[in-house]
């Protein structure tokens, strides 16, 4: 089994199930410590290559994912893999798209949709989920 993230490390969200997922902004340097084993990158264009397994969802800055079904599938994969792997979710800044995805992950993990944004803002970043349509996306997200 892969050693997981430290629950107290910066940018690591602990979900109600105890699964750990690291959120981050790709504009900042890669944090010190272990590398992810799987990453979900949320960008308007293809991300740079990495040495770990990754998946890209086209998602323009400040908007919503271009393919919502692919996004839901990718989040289900990320949640399943977080049970025993180091999973990272990232966008350019680490707040809007990443926060929205983390909030949807929290919904998949049992947080009621109307509480998921608050959960992520308390446990990940106060600025997570930046736009009204991102908040609405989380509120309407179906597991």
Secondary structure, 3 states (H helix, E strand, C coil): CCCCCCCCCCCEEECCCCCEEEEEECCCCCCCCCCCCEEEEEECCCCCCCCCEEEEEEECCCCCECCHHHHHHHHHHHHHHCCCCCEEEEECCCCHHHHHHHHHHHHHCCCCHHHHHHHHHHHCCCCCCCCHHHHHHHHCCCC
